[in-house]
Amino acid sequence: MPKNVRLALVGVWVQAVLNVVAGFLLLAVVSDAVDHGQDEGTGLLRFVAVLSLLIAGVLLLCGVFARTRSNGIRVTVIVIEALSLLSSVVGLLEGGGVGVVPGIVLPLVVLRGAASAEARNWFDK
């Protein structure tokens, strides 16, 4: 496995773990709001939490099955990371500040590794 593919997979694992944590934290916030009778507007937050957990699951599966060298794994990672990067850039433009920078850097690192010629050759078997 090329070095940049290993680095991209480390990024995939890190992002998957962070998505799991974020998803459960958001679900806790929703649960707390509902417990206090403030359930108005929690639907979108619940959707984002579930979406975060689903993306984490897909990234975990990509990390587990990366050794199969299936090109579908690489493409899935590229699509998820591109969407993550787009989301972070939108957050930055909406005034997210410095806290959004890791959400931009991590997808860029993973995209660089997954979209490289070495990764394409390695995943094509």
PEZILIN-V249062 format. One record per residue. N is the residue number from 1. SS is DSSP state (H for helix, E for strand, L for the rest). NEAR is the number of other C-alpha atoms within 10 Angstrom. Layout:
n=[N/N]
ss=[SS/SS]
near=[NEAR/NEAR]
This chain:
n=[1/2/3/4/5/6/7/8/9/10/11/12/13/14/15/16/17/18/19/20/21/22/23/24/25/26/27/28/29/30/31/32/33/34/35/36/37/38/39/40/41/42/43/44/45/46/47/48/49/50/51/52/53/54/55/56/57/58/59/60/61/62/63/64/65/66/67/68/69/70/71/72/73/74/75/76/77/78/79/80/81/82/83/84/85/86/87/88/89/90/91/92/93/94/95/96/97/98/99/100/101/102/103/104/105/106/107/108/109/110/111/112/113/114/115/116/117/118/119/120/121/122/123/124/125]
ss=[L/L/H/H/H/H/H/H/H/H/H/H/H/H/H/H/H/H/H/H/H/H/H/H/H/H/H/H/H/H/H/H/H/H/H/L/L/L/L/L/L/H/H/H/H/H/H/H/H/H/H/H/H/H/H/H/H/H/H/H/H/H/H/H/H/H/H/H/L/L/H/H/H/H/H/H/H/H/H/H/H/H/H/H/H/H/H/H/H/H/H/H/H/L/L/L/H/H/H/H/H/H/H/H/H/H/H/H/H/H/H/H/H/H/L/L/H/H/H/H/H/H/H/L/L]
near=[12/11/11/18/24/16/16/25/23/15/21/27/19/16/22/24/17/15/22/20/16/18/24/16/13/20/19/14/16/21/16/13/15/13/10/9/9/12/13/9/10/17/11/11/15/18/14/16/24/19/14/21/21/16/19/24/16/18/26/19/15/23/20/13/12/19/12/11/17/15/17/13/21/25/16/15/24/20/12/17/24/17/13/19/19/15/15/21/17/13/17/17/11/9/11/13/10/9/12/17/14/11/20/20/13/19/25/19/17/24/23/17/24/26/17/13/11/16/23/17/12/17/21/12/10]
